[in-house]
Amino acid sequence: MSEEVKAPPAAGNKGESEFVEYTRARQSMSRRIAESKATIPHIYLQVEADLTALLGRREKLRGGDEVPTVNDLVIKTAALALRNHPRVNSTYRDGGIELHSRINVGVAVDTEDGSLTPVVTDADRKPLEEITSEVRNLSARARSGEITPPEQAGATFAISNLGMLGITSSEPVVNPGQAAKLAVGAVTSRPVARGGEVAVGEVMTLDLSCDHRVLHGGEAARFLNEVKANLEDPGLLG
């Protein structure tokens, strides 16, 4: 007499899975992401920046109290570029755009409760040293759960850096109320053309996601190329 063959239990039976309820912060983030993808027509651009000269100069600053990270450098360079490309620092509203007079950069921070985005206000006006100190403080407060809602409000542009986790390229979702978001990739050693010869350079990929209702390809490309040019200028560190 053969044994009865029982079908395997259906996935999701009690004891085989667990429902994890989101915190309010993560629920809000999920709603915003869904809203963005449903309502914002995205376009994506990518460029590579050779940071060899800039990072070489940065190494000479090590030992000081506030040595800027790559992310700090991107925040400053992007903020300066936004001055010259106001449409990137805008919001689409009812068939038109609202141009923002202040440049407030949201900086994505990876936490146990998902990504939080504290804001560096007036980033174009602040010296690099102040940005470095402020980002360090805001990031620590975000990870410890001490960050407040006002410290996460008012961003007009956003930067996401998965490069610190080894990711070389990504396509970020534009935050509702903004026109673009910049993703920062990991710095890697790659062959680059320099002075008619091939050399090894420290290269980083920059990915820009844009609201196509606000920015066409040319406008977005000019902004992204200015960020690249700023990063390739070692004079940024003074």
C-alpha positions as CSV (number, residue, x, y, z in Angstrom):
1,M,0.0,0.0,0.0
2,S,1.5,3.3,-1.1
3,E,1.9,6.2,1.3
4,E,-0.4,9.2,0.9
5,V,1.3,12.1,-0.7
6,K,0.5,15.4,0.9
7,A,0.7,18.7,-0.9
8,P,3.2,21.1,0.5
9,P,1.7,23.8,2.8
10,A,0.7,27.0,1.0
11,A,3.1,29.8,1.4
12,G,2.1,32.2,4.1
13,N,0.6,29.7,6.5
14,K,0.7,30.6,10.1
15,G,4.2,30.0,11.5
16,E,5.9,30.4,8.2
17,S,5.8,34.1,7.7
18,E,5.6,37.2,9.8
19,F,3.8,40.5,9.2
20,V,6.0,43.5,10.1
21,E,4.0,46.7,10.5
22,Y,5.8,49.8,9.3
23,T,6.5,52.7,11.5
24,R,4.7,56.0,10.6
25,A,8.0,57.3,9.1
26,R,8.3,54.3,6.8
27,Q,4.6,54.4,5.9
28,S,5.0,58.0,4.9
29,M,8.1,57.2,2.9
30,S,6.3,54.4,1.1
31,R,3.3,56.7,0.2
32,R,5.7,59.4,-1.1
33,I,7.6,56.9,-3.3
34,A,4.4,55.5,-4.8
35,E,3.1,59.0,-5.4
36,S,6.2,60.0,-7.1
37,K,6.4,57.0,-9.5
38,A,2.7,57.4,-10.3
39,T,2.6,61.1,-11.0
40,I,6.1,62.2,-12.1
41,P,7.4,61.2,-15.6
42,H,11.0,60.4,-14.9
43,I,14.0,60.8,-17.2
44,Y,17.5,59.6,-16.3
45,L,21.0,60.9,-17.1
46,Q,24.4,59.7,-16.2
47,V,28.0,61.1,-16.3
48,E,31.4,60.1,-14.9
49,A,33.6,62.5,-13.0
50,D,37.3,62.1,-12.5
51,L,38.0,63.0,-8.9
52,T,41.7,62.2,-8.9
53,A,42.9,65.8,-8.5
54,L,40.2,66.7,-5.9
55,L,40.8,63.7,-3.8
56,G,44.5,64.1,-3.9
57,R,44.1,67.6,-2.5
58,R,41.6,66.4,0.1
59,E,44.1,63.9,1.4
60,K,46.4,66.8,2.4
61,L,43.6,68.0,4.7
62,R,43.5,64.8,6.7
63,G,44.3,65.3,10.4
64,G,42.1,68.3,10.7
65,D,38.9,68.4,12.6
66,E,36.5,68.6,9.7
67,V,37.8,66.8,6.6
68,P,35.1,66.8,3.9
69,T,33.7,63.5,2.7
70,V,33.0,62.8,-1.0
71,N,29.3,63.4,-0.2
72,D,30.1,66.8,1.3
73,L,31.9,67.7,-1.9
74,V,28.9,66.7,-4.0
75,I,26.5,68.7,-1.8
76,K,28.6,71.8,-2.3
77,T,29.2,71.4,-6.0
78,A,25.6,70.6,-6.7
79,A,24.4,73.6,-4.7
80,L,26.7,75.9,-6.7
81,A,25.5,74.4,-9.9
82,L,21.9,74.9,-8.9
83,R,22.5,78.7,-8.8
84,N,23.0,78.6,-12.5
85,H,20.2,76.2,-13.3
86,P,17.2,77.4,-11.3
87,R,14.7,75.1,-13.1
88,V,16.5,72.1,-11.4
89,N,15.7,73.8,-8.1
90,S,12.0,74.1,-8.7
91,T,8.6,72.5,-8.2
92,Y,5.9,71.6,-10.8
93,R,2.6,73.1,-10.0
94,D,-0.6,73.2,-12.1
95,G,0.9,73.6,-15.5
96,G,3.8,75.8,-14.4
97,I,6.8,75.7,-12.1
98,E,7.7,77.5,-8.8
99,L,11.3,78.6,-8.8
100,H,12.8,78.5,-5.3
101,S,14.9,81.4,-4.1
102,R,16.7,79.2,-1.5
103,I,18.8,76.1,-2.3
104,N,18.0,73.5,0.4
105,V,19.6,70.1,-0.2
106,G,18.1,67.0,1.3
107,V,20.7,64.4,2.1
108,A,19.5,60.8,2.3
109,V,20.8,58.9,5.4
110,D,20.5,55.1,5.7
111,T,19.0,54.2,9.0
112,E,17.4,51.1,10.6
113,D,14.0,52.6,9.8
114,G,14.8,53.2,6.2
115,S,16.1,56.3,4.5
116,L,15.7,59.6,6.3
117,T,16.5,62.9,4.6
118,P,17.8,65.8,6.8
119,V,18.1,69.1,5.0
120,V,21.1,71.4,4.6
121,T,19.5,74.8,4.2
122,D,21.1,77.4,2.0
123,A,23.8,75.0,0.9
124,D,25.1,77.3,-1.8
125,R,26.0,80.0,0.7
126,K,27.7,77.8,3.3
127,P,31.4,77.2,3.3
128,L,32.4,73.6,2.7
129,E,33.6,73.3,6.3
130,E,30.2,74.2,7.7
131,I,28.5,71.7,5.4
132,T,30.8,69.0,6.5
133,S,30.1,69.7,10.2
134,E,26.3,70.0,9.7
135,V,26.0,66.8,7.6
136,R,27.9,64.9,10.2
137,N,25.7,66.2,13.0
138,L,22.4,65.6,11.1
139,S,23.4,62.1,10.0
140,A,24.3,61.1,13.5
141,R,20.9,62.5,14.8
142,A,19.1,60.7,12.0
143,R,20.7,57.3,12.9
144,S,20.1,57.8,16.6
145,G,16.4,58.6,16.1
146,E,16.8,62.2,17.4
147,I,16.2,64.0,14.1
148,T,13.2,66.2,14.2
149,P,10.5,66.8,11.5
150,P,11.6,70.4,10.9
151,E,15.2,69.2,10.2
152,Q,13.8,67.1,7.4
153,A,11.5,69.7,5.8
154,G,11.9,72.2,3.1
155,A,14.3,70.5,0.7
156,T,14.3,71.8,-2.9
157,F,16.8,69.2,-4.2
158,A,18.0,65.8,-3.0
159,I,21.2,63.7,-3.0
160,S,21.4,60.0,-2.4
161,N,24.8,58.3,-1.9
162,L,24.8,54.6,-2.2
163,G,28.4,54.8,-3.2
164,M,29.4,54.4,0.5
165,L,27.8,50.9,0.3
166,G,29.7,50.0,-2.8
167,I,27.0,50.8,-5.4
168,T,28.4,52.4,-8.5
169,S,25.2,53.5,-10.2
170,S,21.5,53.8,-9.4
171,E,18.3,55.6,-10.6
172,P,16.8,57.4,-7.7
173,V,13.1,58.3,-7.4
174,V,12.4,62.1,-7.5
175,N,10.9,63.3,-4.3
176,P,7.4,64.8,-4.6
177,G,7.7,68.6,-4.7
178,Q,11.1,68.5,-6.3
179,A,12.4,68.5,-9.9
180,A,15.4,66.3,-9.6
181,K,17.5,63.9,-7.4
182,L,21.2,63.2,-7.8
183,A,22.6,59.7,-7.0
184,V,26.3,59.4,-6.1
185,G,28.2,56.2,-6.9
186,A,31.2,54.6,-5.4
187,V,34.6,56.0,-6.3
188,T,36.6,53.4,-8.3
189,S,40.0,53.2,-10.0
190,R,39.5,53.1,-13.7
191,P,41.5,53.9,-16.9
192,V,41.0,57.6,-18.0
193,A,42.4,59.6,-20.9
194,R,44.7,62.4,-19.6
195,G,46.9,64.5,-21.7
196,G,46.7,62.1,-24.7
197,E,47.6,59.2,-22.6
198,V,45.8,56.5,-20.6
199,A,46.2,56.8,-16.8
200,V,44.4,55.4,-13.8
201,G,41.9,57.8,-12.3
202,E,39.6,57.9,-9.3
203,V,36.2,58.0,-11.1
204,M,32.7,58.4,-9.7
205,T,29.4,57.9,-11.6
206,L,26.7,60.6,-11.1
207,D,23.1,59.7,-12.0
208,L,20.4,62.4,-12.2
209,S,16.7,61.6,-12.1
210,C,14.4,64.4,-13.3
211,D,10.8,65.4,-13.6
212,H,10.4,65.6,-17.4
213,R,7.5,68.1,-17.0
214,V,10.1,70.5,-15.6
215,L,13.3,69.6,-17.3
216,H,14.1,68.5,-20.8
217,G,17.3,66.5,-21.6
218,G,19.4,69.5,-22.5
219,E,18.7,71.5,-19.4
220,A,19.3,68.5,-17.2
221,A,22.5,67.6,-19.0
222,R,24.0,71.1,-18.6
223,F,23.3,71.0,-14.9
224,L,24.9,67.6,-14.5
225,N,27.9,68.5,-16.6
226,E,28.4,71.6,-14.4
227,V,28.4,69.4,-11.2
228,K,31.0,67.2,-12.9
229,A,33.2,70.2,-13.8
230,N,33.0,71.5,-10.3
231,L,34.0,68.1,-8.9
232,E,37.0,67.9,-11.2
233,D,38.3,71.3,-10.0
234,P,40.7,70.9,-7.0
235,G,40.2,74.6,-6.3
236,L,36.9,73.6,-4.6
237,L,38.9,72.9,-1.4
238,G,40.4,76.3,-1.4
